[in-house]
Amino acid sequence: MREPIERCQVTNTNPITGLRDTATLDILSSQFGHRNFGVYAEVITTGDIALGDTAKVI
């Protein structure tokens, strides 16, 4: 994992009205303690992974 993927204010915008009428980033911050939508990662070694496999930060 290299770094978090942050999001801009457009995620708060209603696609029909164009109004910023949701609080997506505020909800992420208050409920999860961050405003990230994911992380960037690099493949170091190819292989298969399956549900239940252990992953670790190196």
Secondary structure, 3 states (H helix, E strand, C coil): CCEEEECCHHHHECCCCCCECCCHHHHHHHHHCCCEEEEECCCCCCCCCCCCCCCCCC
